Amino acid sequence: MILYVLMMALFVPLRPYIDTYLTPDQLLFWFLYGGGPPQSATHLWFLPVLFFGLVLFAALERFAYSLWPPLRFTFIVLLPYGAEVITSLFTSVLVPWHANAVMVAAAFAFIGSELRRLWLLRDTPVQASRTIAVLPLVVTLLLLTSTMNGFTDLAVDNLGANIWLYMASGALGSLSVLIGAYLLSSARSRVCNLLTVFGCHSQVIYEFHPLTFYFVPLFLAVIGFSAESILSSYTSTWPFRLILAVAISLPMTIYVVERHPVLRFVFRGTTTPRFARFSESTGP
């Protein structure tokens, strides 16, 4: 919430110098609406979705924990179906406060919970070898479902061709990442240590990284590219923008945000240093 208010506070004085498509009163309206203008959303949309998705999951899990397993799986079906119904009611504008995305997030949380229940994510030698063995199958299914579903963007309520393909792709992608993370953590390499640090600061990196997306167009303009060529190449240069964003966001998070209590509170809602909390959680 603080970051949203800060964005609006910066928008008003900077508007005379930056060409935007929203007036201050429109920005305030869409802020209260909670969904953003049609086909547009700020990169911070994910934070309330994550928070309320976990709240919804916790409330439903409290009720469903003691149920017969097949009954628990009904939540994995009902939540995406409810999200699809809500999305269909707001065809011309985004769903207020991304209520549909909240239900999708809660459904993914249920999938993860059920995988843990079924011993698919337990760290034992026998289970580990079985998990590694299914990695090629998981990746193959991921490529198949994601290709069939097409382009998606949950921020603007675009779930692709089918919400069930979207759920399958998301679950398979998450499982692939978990298996890959397990393999890297077993290696105890520098890559593992770097990814641990990255994961520790991932929330702030996510919040900070879009600010760096303008660096590539600015650099191209400085070295002589025209505005037309920069705009035409904006989509194709996304890998460079992503790499640059991560390369800048990670050190900025560690050496700037984490060293100032005010910035820690703004970006994370707490003044406790991240590494202190991380070390406490991994200590004896």
One Martini backbone bead per residue (centre of mass of N, CA, C, O) as a GRO file, in nm:
protein
  284
    1MET     BB    1   0.057   0.063  -0.020
    2ILE     BB    2   0.294   0.259  -0.002
    3LEU     BB    3   0.381   0.230  -0.303
    4TYR     BB    4   0.123   0.339  -0.425
    5VAL     BB    5   0.130   0.618  -0.292
    6LEU     BB    6   0.409   0.695  -0.401
    7MET     BB    7   0.332   0.690  -0.699
    8MET     BB    8   0.122   0.919  -0.679
    9ALA     BB    9   0.312   1.136  -0.557
   10LEU     BB   10   0.503   1.134  -0.817
   11PHE     BB   11   0.304   1.186  -1.050
   12VAL     BB   12   0.216   1.483  -1.015
   13PRO     BB   13   0.498   1.642  -1.044
   14LEU     BB   14   0.586   1.471  -1.319
   15ARG     BB   15   0.367   1.514  -1.543
   16PRO     BB   16   0.482   1.772  -1.705
   17TYR     BB   17   0.751   1.578  -1.796
   18ILE     BB   18   0.549   1.331  -1.857
   19ASP     BB   19   0.409   1.115  -2.085
   20THR     BB   20   0.077   1.032  -2.017
   21TYR     BB   21  -0.252   0.847  -1.994
   22LEU     BB   22  -0.292   0.988  -1.705
   23THR     BB   23  -0.457   1.139  -1.469
   24PRO     BB   24  -0.475   1.194  -1.140
   25ASP     BB   25  -0.781   1.115  -1.114
   26GLN     BB   26  -0.753   0.847  -1.267
   27LEU     BB   27  -0.545   0.719  -1.082
   28LEU     BB   28  -0.726   0.722  -0.830
   29PHE     BB   29  -0.956   0.551  -0.940
   30TRP     BB   30  -0.786   0.292  -1.010
   31PHE     BB   31  -0.685   0.253  -0.726
   32LEU     BB   32  -0.969   0.204  -0.598
   33TYR     BB   33  -1.050  -0.025  -0.796
   34GLY     BB   34  -0.783  -0.234  -0.832
   35GLY     BB   35  -0.717  -0.282  -1.176
   36GLY     BB   36  -0.704  -0.077  -1.377
   37PRO     BB   37  -0.686  -0.021  -1.679
   38PRO     BB   38  -0.741  -0.138  -1.969
   39GLN     BB   39  -0.473  -0.330  -2.039
   40SER     BB   40  -0.367  -0.236  -1.741
   41ALA     BB   41  -0.081  -0.257  -1.506
   42THR     BB   42   0.088  -0.267  -1.239
   43HIS     BB   43   0.355  -0.442  -1.099
   44LEU     BB   44   0.202  -0.446  -0.801
   45TRP     BB   45  -0.042  -0.646  -0.833
   46PHE     BB   46   0.086  -0.907  -0.698
   47LEU     BB   47   0.082  -0.846  -0.392
   48PRO     BB   48  -0.227  -0.862  -0.325
   49VAL     BB   49  -0.265  -1.138  -0.453
   50LEU     BB   50  -0.079  -1.293  -0.265
   51PHE     BB   51  -0.207  -1.217   0.003
   52PHE     BB   52  -0.513  -1.296  -0.054
   53GLY     BB   53  -0.451  -1.582  -0.149
   54LEU     BB   54  -0.338  -1.682   0.126
   55VAL     BB   55  -0.585  -1.613   0.294
   56LEU     BB   56  -0.784  -1.793   0.141
   57PHE     BB   57  -0.631  -2.056   0.178
   58ALA     BB   58  -0.624  -2.060   0.490
   59ALA     BB   59  -0.931  -2.065   0.529
   60LEU     BB   60  -0.989  -2.325   0.359
   61GLU     BB   61  -0.781  -2.518   0.494
   62ARG     BB   62  -0.910  -2.518   0.775
   63PHE     BB   63  -1.162  -2.673   0.662
   64ALA     BB   64  -1.010  -2.906   0.463
   65TYR     BB   65  -0.797  -3.075   0.624
   66SER     BB   66  -1.014  -3.317   0.730
   67LEU     BB   67  -1.080  -3.410   0.464
   68TRP     BB   68  -1.135  -3.588   0.209
   69PRO     BB   69  -0.922  -3.576  -0.048
   70PRO     BB   70  -1.128  -3.542  -0.288
   71LEU     BB   71  -1.258  -3.288  -0.156
   72ARG     BB   72  -1.005  -3.106  -0.171
   73PHE     BB   73  -0.992  -3.105  -0.489
   74THR     BB   74  -1.240  -2.920  -0.540
   75PHE     BB   75  -1.089  -2.649  -0.498
   76ILE     BB   76  -0.912  -2.673  -0.759
   77VAL     BB   77  -1.178  -2.637  -0.934
   78LEU     BB   78  -1.355  -2.401  -0.812
   79LEU     BB   79  -1.160  -2.160  -0.824
   80PRO     BB   80  -1.115  -2.137  -1.134
   81TYR     BB   81  -1.413  -2.125  -1.205
   82GLY     BB   82  -1.471  -1.865  -1.048
   83ALA     BB   83  -1.265  -1.693  -1.204
   84GLU     BB   84  -1.404  -1.725  -1.482
   85VAL     BB   85  -1.674  -1.599  -1.407
   86ILE     BB   86  -1.570  -1.322  -1.318
   87THR     BB   87  -1.428  -1.247  -1.584
   88SER     BB   88  -1.696  -1.255  -1.762
   89LEU     BB   89  -1.822  -0.993  -1.608
   90PHE     BB   90  -1.535  -0.829  -1.711
   91THR     BB   91  -1.471  -0.771  -2.032
   92SER     BB   92  -1.388  -0.445  -2.046
   93VAL     BB   93  -1.261  -0.490  -1.763
   94LEU     BB   94  -1.109  -0.527  -1.486
   95VAL     BB   95  -1.094  -0.686  -1.203
   96PRO     BB   96  -1.149  -0.605  -0.898
   97TRP     BB   97  -0.869  -0.660  -0.723
   98HIS     BB   98  -0.812  -0.936  -0.856
   99ALA     BB   99  -1.011  -1.176  -0.774
  100ASN     BB  100  -0.935  -1.394  -0.980
  101ALA     BB  101  -0.630  -1.413  -0.906
  102VAL     BB  102  -0.677  -1.497  -0.614
  103MET     BB  103  -0.808  -1.772  -0.684
  104VAL     BB  104  -0.569  -1.883  -0.842
  105ALA     BB  105  -0.362  -1.865  -0.611
  106ALA     BB  106  -0.517  -2.055  -0.419
  107ALA     BB  107  -0.508  -2.301  -0.606
  108PHE     BB  108  -0.198  -2.329  -0.608
  109ALA     BB  109  -0.175  -2.372  -0.303
  110PHE     BB  110  -0.334  -2.637  -0.305
  111ILE     BB  111  -0.147  -2.795  -0.488
  112GLY     BB  112   0.102  -2.778  -0.303
  113SER     BB  113  -0.032  -2.912  -0.057
  114GLU     BB  114  -0.100  -3.186  -0.198
  115LEU     BB  115   0.187  -3.263  -0.276
  116ARG     BB  116   0.286  -3.283   0.014
  117ARG     BB  117   0.086  -3.500   0.107
  118LEU     BB  118   0.194  -3.705  -0.137
  119TRP     BB  119   0.522  -3.697  -0.125
  120LEU     BB  120   0.645  -3.509  -0.369
  121LEU     BB  121   0.823  -3.299  -0.154
  122ARG     BB  122   1.015  -3.489  -0.018
  123ASP     BB  123   1.337  -3.527   0.160
  124THR     BB  124   1.429  -3.824   0.021
  125PRO     BB  125   1.607  -4.053  -0.139
  126VAL     BB  126   1.375  -4.198  -0.287
  127GLN     BB  127   1.211  -3.944  -0.370
  128ALA     BB  128   1.437  -3.798  -0.522
  129SER     BB  129   1.477  -4.004  -0.752
  130ARG     BB  130   1.185  -3.987  -0.851
  131THR     BB  131   1.181  -3.684  -0.916
  132ILE     BB  132   1.412  -3.682  -1.126
  133ALA     BB  133   1.277  -3.888  -1.326
  134VAL     BB  134   1.022  -3.680  -1.396
  135LEU     BB  135   1.139  -3.424  -1.532
  136PRO     BB  136   1.107  -3.476  -1.841
  137LEU     BB  137   0.797  -3.503  -1.827
  138VAL     BB  138   0.731  -3.226  -1.708
  139VAL     BB  139   0.860  -3.054  -1.933
  140THR     BB  140   0.696  -3.166  -2.168
  141LEU     BB  141   0.416  -3.086  -2.057
  142LEU     BB  142   0.476  -2.786  -2.035
  143LEU     BB  143   0.525  -2.729  -2.336
  144LEU     BB  144   0.249  -2.828  -2.430
  145THR     BB  145   0.050  -2.652  -2.259
  146SER     BB  146   0.172  -2.369  -2.322
  147THR     BB  147   0.133  -2.386  -2.629
  148MET     BB  148  -0.177  -2.432  -2.628
  149ASN     BB  149  -0.244  -2.163  -2.457
  150GLY     BB  150  -0.043  -1.943  -2.483
  151PHE     BB  151  -0.067  -1.630  -2.414
  152THR     BB  152  -0.009  -1.467  -2.092
  153ASP     BB  153  -0.181  -1.226  -1.846
  154LEU     BB  154  -0.289  -1.181  -1.531
  155ALA     BB  155  -0.290  -0.866  -1.500
  156VAL     BB  156  -0.514  -0.869  -1.767
  157ASP     BB  157  -0.692  -1.140  -1.773
  158ASN     BB  158  -0.490  -1.343  -1.935
  159LEU     BB  159  -0.529  -1.711  -1.970
  160GLY     BB  160  -0.581  -1.782  -2.250
  161ALA     BB  161  -0.749  -2.047  -2.391
  162ASN     BB  162  -0.731  -2.194  -2.093
  163ILE     BB  163  -0.754  -2.234  -1.754
  164TRP     BB  164  -0.653  -2.534  -1.736
  165LEU     BB  165  -0.390  -2.487  -1.888
  166TYR     BB  166  -0.288  -2.275  -1.694
  167MET     BB  167  -0.277  -2.455  -1.442
  168ALA     BB  168  -0.094  -2.674  -1.561
  169SER     BB  169   0.146  -2.492  -1.631
  170GLY     BB  170   0.195  -2.379  -1.346
  171ALA     BB  171   0.240  -2.649  -1.199
  172LEU     BB  172   0.469  -2.758  -1.382
  173GLY     BB  173   0.660  -2.518  -1.350
  174SER     BB  174   0.691  -2.535  -1.042
  175LEU     BB  175   0.797  -2.826  -1.035
  176SER     BB  176   1.050  -2.774  -1.205
  177VAL     BB  177   1.178  -2.568  -1.012
  178LEU     BB  178   1.194  -2.752  -0.764
  179ILE     BB  179   1.376  -2.965  -0.889
  180GLY     BB  180   1.606  -2.774  -0.969
  181ALA     BB  181   1.659  -2.671  -0.679
  182TYR     BB  182   1.737  -2.945  -0.564
  183LEU     BB  183   1.983  -2.997  -0.745
  184LEU     BB  184   2.140  -2.738  -0.664
  185SER     BB  185   2.143  -2.788  -0.353
  186SER     BB  186   2.313  -3.054  -0.374
  187ALA     BB  187   2.581  -2.916  -0.493
  188ARG     BB  188   2.697  -2.668  -0.335
  189SER     BB  189   2.724  -2.402  -0.497
  190ARG     BB  190   2.745  -2.085  -0.614
  191VAL     BB  191   2.473  -2.096  -0.749
  192CYS     BB  192   2.316  -2.168  -0.497
  193ASN     BB  193   2.393  -1.916  -0.333
  194LEU     BB  194   2.280  -1.708  -0.532
  195LEU     BB  195   1.984  -1.816  -0.532
  196THR     BB  196   1.939  -1.773  -0.232
  197VAL     BB  197   1.972  -1.468  -0.237
  198PHE     BB  198   1.758  -1.413  -0.450
  199GLY     BB  199   1.519  -1.539  -0.289
  200CYS     BB  200   1.546  -1.356  -0.037
  201HIS     BB  201   1.506  -1.083  -0.247
  202SER     BB  202   1.260  -1.113  -0.452
  203GLN     BB  203   1.052  -0.899  -0.374
  204VAL     BB  204   1.227  -0.643  -0.422
  205ILE     BB  205   1.310  -0.708  -0.710
  206TYR     BB  206   1.025  -0.705  -0.824
  207GLU     BB  207   0.963  -0.403  -0.742
  208PHE     BB  208   1.231  -0.272  -0.885
  209HIS     BB  209   1.289  -0.372  -1.189
  210PRO     BB  210   1.106  -0.181  -1.376
  211LEU     BB  211   1.286   0.077  -1.350
  212THR     BB  212   1.510  -0.050  -1.562
  213PHE     BB  213   1.360  -0.065  -1.848
  214TYR     BB  214   1.466   0.231  -1.948
  215PHE     BB  215   1.772   0.192  -2.007
  216VAL     BB  216   1.779   0.077  -2.294
  217PRO     BB  217   1.637   0.308  -2.449
  218LEU     BB  218   1.834   0.525  -2.346
  219PHE     BB  219   2.091   0.405  -2.467
  220LEU     BB  220   1.994   0.405  -2.764
  221ALA     BB  221   1.956   0.714  -2.776
  222VAL     BB  222   2.251   0.797  -2.711
  223ILE     BB  223   2.375   0.624  -2.972
  224GLY     BB  224   2.134   0.713  -3.213
  225PHE     BB  225   1.859   0.611  -3.197
  226SER     BB  226   1.549   0.610  -3.289
  227ALA     BB  227   1.230   0.610  -3.175
  228GLU     BB  228   1.116   0.403  -3.378
  229SER     BB  229   1.334   0.178  -3.336
  230ILE     BB  230   1.289   0.145  -3.033
  231LEU     BB  231   0.989   0.064  -3.040
  232SER     BB  232   1.025  -0.183  -3.240
  233SER     BB  233   1.250  -0.323  -3.023
  234TYR     BB  234   1.120  -0.365  -2.740
  235THR     BB  235   1.029  -0.663  -2.750
  236SER     BB  236   1.310  -0.799  -2.847
  237THR     BB  237   1.470  -0.672  -2.574
  238TRP     BB  238   1.378  -0.826  -2.312
  239PRO     BB  239   1.629  -0.991  -2.225
  240PHE     BB  240   1.807  -0.743  -2.163
  241ARG     BB  241   1.618  -0.611  -1.957
  242LEU     BB  242   1.613  -0.845  -1.757
  243ILE     BB  243   1.915  -0.873  -1.698
  244LEU     BB  244   1.955  -0.579  -1.611
  245ALA     BB  245   1.748  -0.575  -1.383
  246VAL     BB  246   1.883  -0.792  -1.207
  247ALA     BB  247   2.174  -0.669  -1.196
  248ILE     BB  248   2.062  -0.411  -1.040
  249SER     BB  249   1.858  -0.506  -0.816
  250LEU     BB  250   2.032  -0.680  -0.632
  251PRO     BB  251   2.242  -0.468  -0.526
  252MET     BB  252   2.028  -0.258  -0.441
  253THR     BB  253   1.902  -0.436  -0.225
  254ILE     BB  254   2.155  -0.503  -0.050
  255TYR     BB  255   2.306  -0.194  -0.045
  256VAL     BB  256   2.031  -0.021   0.013
  257VAL     BB  257   1.763  -0.131   0.127
  258GLU     BB  258   1.893  -0.319   0.364
  259ARG     BB  259   2.046  -0.046   0.501
  260HIS     BB  260   1.745   0.083   0.531
  261PRO     BB  261   1.471   0.098   0.725
  262VAL     BB  262   1.279   0.262   0.544
  263LEU     BB  263   1.310   0.086   0.288
  264ARG     BB  264   1.224  -0.179   0.418
  265PHE     BB  265   0.938  -0.081   0.486
  266VAL     BB  266   0.844  -0.005   0.199
  267PHE     BB  267   0.914  -0.295   0.057
  268ARG     BB  268   0.837  -0.507   0.329
  269GLY     BB  269   0.704  -0.399   0.614
  270THR     BB  270   1.001  -0.397   0.751
  271THR     BB  271   1.307  -0.349   0.959
  272THR     BB  272   1.416  -0.624   0.919
  273PRO     BB  273   1.670  -0.788   0.824
  274ARG     BB  274   1.692  -1.042   0.605
  275PHE     BB  275   1.949  -1.202   0.702
  276ALA     BB  276   1.861  -1.231   0.993
  277ARG     BB  277   1.609  -1.398   0.935
  278PHE     BB  278   1.745  -1.622   0.769
  279SER     BB  279   1.950  -1.721   0.986
  280GLU     BB  280   1.739  -1.794   1.200
  281SER     BB  281   1.588  -2.015   1.019
  282THR     BB  282   1.884  -2.187   0.985
  283GLY     BB  283   1.937  -2.243   1.255
  284PRO     BB  284   1.957  -2.449   1.548
   0.00000   0.00000   0.00000
